[in-house]
Amino acid sequence: MATAVTMTGLEFDALPLEQCRDLELLDGEVIQLVSPTPNHQDIVLNVAFALKAHLKPKGAWVSTDVEFAIAPNVRLRPDVWVVLAPRAATIDGSRMPISGSPDLAVEVISPSEYASQILRKAEFNLDHGTHEVWQIYPETREVMIHGPEGRARRCREGETLVSWLLPDLNVSVSSFFG
């Protein structure tokens, strides 16, 4: 069994940007991220475009793969993230990590990811200010939505995604995989 590499958030932040591009820090444990496949990135872009089209006119910031310092020893990089207005206007787009949590974190789940790690990341996000976490499963073509107070729902291909955070969002789950 491999020994986990640990460090503090301050140590992680001091790493050269090139060195930490494929790393996350989860409760002090350094996690190596897997390089995404073209299919993974296609889903990321489909989700980001759908969210951006809906939310940018409302003053939200929607983007991909940026590090958030959500707790002293937690640095996470959601595949897609949303910060709603008015907080979006306070983000300095030239600096990383972004302090605090995104309002929405979206993760496209790769076959190589461990279920325990996927759940831990969702829990850390939700426990530290993220209002909703979407986990997109390409193999089953469904989205698990984790929300406030431990609520969860599954939206399948062919259905309209139902979000607690974005109740007026009208997007088909199938469009993410198109």
N, C-alpha and C positions, 0 to 999 in steps of 0.2 A: 504494500500500500504506500502510495506517495505521501510525503509529508506536506501539509499545507503551508504555503508561504503567507506570512502575516505581516502587516505593517499598519501604521496609523494613517489617517486621512492626510495629515500634514506631510508625512513621508511620501505618500502616493502622489500628492500634488506637486512635490519637488522633482518627481521623475521627469526626464525630458519628454516632450510631447510625443516624439517618435516612438519612445519606449512604451508608453501607456495607451497607445491607440487601440490595442487589442486586449486591454485588461479592464476589469471592473474590480471594485473593492466592496465586499459584502460582509459587514460586521468585522472588519479587519482582515478578512481572508481575501487574498488576491486570486481572482478568477480569470483564467485564460479564455478569451472569446474565440470561437471558431470562425474562420473566414466564411463569409456568406456565399451561397451559390447564386448564379444568375436568377433562378426561380425565386429564391428568397428575396433578392433585391427588387425583383419585379413586383412582388406582393407589397413590399415596403413602399415603393413608389405609388402603387395604386391606392393604398390607404392614405398616404400623405396627400396625394392630389385630391382625393375625395374630401378629406378633412379641411384642407386648405381652401377649397372652393366654397365650403360651407361656412368656415369660421373666420377667414381673413377679413371679409366685410364687417365683421363684428369686433374687429380689433384684436383678435387672438394671434398668437405666434404658433405656427405649426412648422415643425422641421424634423430632421432625422439625425440619429446617431450623434448626439451631443451629451457630454458628461454632466450629470447633476450631482452636487454635494448635498445629499438629502439628510445626512446625519454626520457627526464627527468622523466616523470610520466607515462611511458608506458612500461610494461613488458609482453610480449606475448610468448606463448609456442605453436608454430605450431605443428600439429601432425607429419608432415614430413617437413624437411627443407634442403635447399641446399645453400652452400656458394661456389662459383666458385673460381678457381685458378685465380690469385695468392693469393687473400685474404685468402683462405682456409688455407694456410701454416702459417698464422699469428695467428690462433686461438689457445688459450691455452685450451686444452681439459680437464684440471683438474679444471677449474674455471667457475663459473656461477655468474651472467648472462653473456652471450656473448654480448659484446658491439657492437651496430649497428644493422643492419637489415640483415636477410638472403636475398640472391638473389631471392630465390623461397620459398614461404611458402605454405604448403598444409594443408587444413583443411578438415577432414571428418565430415560432418554435421550430428548431432544427431537430432532426432525429437523434443527433448526438447529445442533446441536452438531457440532464437528469431531472426527473419529476420533482425531486426534493429541492433542487436548486431553483427550478421554475417557480415553485410555490413560495420559497423563501424570498425571492426577489419581489413577487407580488405583495407578500405580507409586509416587507420593509417599505415598499412604496406606499401602501395603504396606511400603515402605521405612522408614516412621517409626512402626511399631507396630500398625497395623491388621492384624488377623488374616485378615479376609476382606472382599472388596468384591463386591457384587452390582450388575450393570448390567442394568437391566430395559429391554427394547426393546418398546414398545407396538405398533409397526407389524408386527413379526414374532411378537409374543406369546411371547417367550422371555426367559430370564435367563442371563446369562454370570456365572459365579462364579469369581472370581480368589482364589486362596488361597496358602498358604505355598509357598516354593521354586518359584515360577513356575507352579504348577499352575493349570489352568483347566478348567472343564467347562460345558457348555451344557445347560440344562434347558428343555424345550419345553412348550407348552401341552398339557394332558392328562397330563403327568408329575408325579410328586412331586418337589419341590425336594430336592436332596441337598447338604447343607452339611458341610464338614469341621469348622467351628467349632461347629455345633449339630447333632450327629449324631442327636439324638432329636427334632428338629423334623419334624413330619409335616404338610406343607402342599402343596396342589396349586398348581402354577404358574397354572392357570386361575383360581384364586380371586383372584389379583392383578388380573385384568382384568374381574372380574364386574360 
